[in-house]
Amino acid sequence: MAGWYELSKASNGQFRFVLKAGNGETILTSEMYTARASAEGGIASVQTNSPEEGRYERKNSSSGKPMFNLKAANHQVIGTSQMYSSEKARDDGIESVKKNGPTKEVKDLT
């Protein structure tokens, strides 16, 4: 099963999206956006940038766990991963975002 995006609205009125893998696991989370159109633009940016290897910033969290950011061409972060148990697991997460990121399916939970 292919992945999808979930667009949601927080209790403070801001919007965010998550990218889910085919198994339902969240593989990328956006920042909070004040406008729905901005969140939709973020989804479009992930769809465009996710297949590009050079858009991934591999790093470790402050607690030392591997993670990554997906960045746009202007180097702005458009999505952040979860924390992973190993660099291999992080790299597998990147491959999943590359595979699922271009999907056009968006589930509107607003």
C-alpha positions in Angstrom: 0.0 0.0 0.0 1.2 3.5 -0.8 1.7 6.2 1.7 -0.4 9.3 2.2 -0.4 12.7 3.9 -2.7 13.7 6.8 -3.5 17.4 7.1 -4.8 18.4 10.5 -5.6 21.4 12.6 -4.4 21.8 16.1 -6.4 23.2 19.0 -4.6 26.6 18.6 -5.9 26.9 15.0 -2.6 26.1 13.3 -2.2 23.4 10.6 0.4 20.7 10.1 0.8 17.6 8.1 2.4 14.2 8.5 3.6 11.8 5.9 2.5 8.2 6.6 4.1 5.1 5.1 1.9 2.4 3.7 1.8 0.6 7.0 0.4 3.8 8.7 3.6 4.7 10.5 4.5 8.5 10.6 7.7 9.0 8.7 7.8 12.8 8.4 6.2 15.6 10.4 5.9 19.3 9.4 6.2 22.4 11.4 3.1 24.3 12.4 1.6 26.7 9.9 -0.8 29.6 10.6 -2.6 29.1 7.3 -4.0 26.0 5.6 -2.6 27.1 2.3 0.9 27.2 3.8 0.5 23.6 5.0 -0.7 22.6 1.6 2.4 24.3 0.1 4.5 22.3 2.5 3.0 19.1 1.2 3.7 20.2 -2.4 7.3 20.9 -1.4 7.7 17.4 0.1 6.2 15.9 -3.0 8.8 17.8 -5.1 11.9 17.5 -2.9 11.6 14.0 -1.3 13.0 12.0 -4.2 16.3 14.1 -4.1 19.1 12.6 -2.0 20.8 15.9 -1.5 17.7 17.3 0.3 18.2 15.2 3.4 20.2 16.4 6.4 21.3 13.4 8.5 22.0 14.4 12.1 21.7 13.3 15.7 19.2 14.7 18.2 20.4 16.4 21.3 20.0 13.0 23.0 22.3 11.4 20.4 19.6 9.5 18.5 19.9 9.5 14.7 17.2 11.6 12.8 16.9 13.6 9.6 15.4 16.8 8.2 14.1 17.1 4.7 15.0 20.5 3.2 13.7 22.5 0.3 16.0 24.0 -2.4 16.3 27.2 -0.3 17.6 25.0 2.6 14.4 25.6 4.8 13.3 22.5 6.8 10.0 21.2 5.4 9.8 18.0 7.5 11.5 16.3 10.4 11.7 12.6 11.1 11.2 10.7 14.3 14.2 9.6 16.4 15.7 6.3 15.3 17.6 3.6 17.2 20.4 3.4 14.6 21.9 5.1 11.6 20.6 2.1 9.5 17.1 2.6 10.7 17.4 6.4 9.9 18.6 5.6 6.4 15.7 3.2 6.0 13.4 6.1 7.1 14.9 8.3 4.4 14.3 5.7 1.8 10.7 5.4 2.9 10.2 9.2 2.6 11.8 9.0 -0.9 9.3 6.3 -1.9 6.2 7.7 -0.3 6.8 11.5 -0.5 5.7 11.9 -4.1 2.2 10.5 -3.3 -0.7 12.8 -4.2 -3.1 11.3 -1.6 -4.0 13.8 1.2 -6.4 12.9 4.0 -8.0 16.0 5.3 -8.5 15.6 9.0 -9.4 19.3 9.6 
